Amino acid sequence: MDEEIPRWPGVVGTVASAFGLGVAGYLTYEHFTSSTSLACSDNGVVNCLKVTTSTYSAVAGVPVAVLGLVFFAVMLVLQLPTMWRRPDPAVRLGRLAWAVVGLCTVLYLLYAELFAIDAICLWCTSVHVLTLVLFGVTVYATSAYPAPLAEEADVDG
């Protein structure tokens, strides 16, 4: 049944998750070092420092960058090519639900950047783009390719 699910969703999802983990790791480092080496403009519309130090940079006391680390770490596991071939519907549903959580978070943070903070962070934008890629890949591949049947997986394995 492996031939019915192509490799590309897992490859694209894994690569996007790994890059997202890297950017979220950088932003987490910057958060805990008081953004002393943030490589981004700090004036004008593009102002990473203004965004990453705003009141919107934490949710319930947890830095958004740390939440990004958690999101991409979980998504990295869920996007592995072997996870795309698992017959368990809970994995497919969990991956889809987690992608929706990521998209909703991006929409909230984008709203905050555009309308509350009045500044854009390029690092945050890269996280938003990677999250959108993960959402797109997950929704498309989940709907376009059927899950392997558990009975066939038992026969093969």
SULGI-V268684 format. One line per field, one symbol per residue. ss: DSSP state (~ for helix, > for strand, _ for the rest). burial: 1 if it has 16 or more other C-alpha atoms within 10 Angstrom, else 0. A space follows every 50 residues. Layout:
BEGIN
ss = ???
burial = ???
END
This chain:
BEGIN
ss = _~~~___~~~~~~~~~~~~~~~~~~~~~~~~~_________>___>>~~~ ~~__~~~>>__>>~~~~~~~~~~~~~~~~_~~~~____~~~~~~~~~~~~ ~~~~~~~~~~~~~~~~~__>_~~~~~~~~~~~~~~~~~~~~~~~_____~ ~~~~~~_
burial = 00001000110111111111111110111110001001000000011111 11000111000011111110111011111110111110001100110111 01101100110110001011111110111111111111101100001100 0000000
END
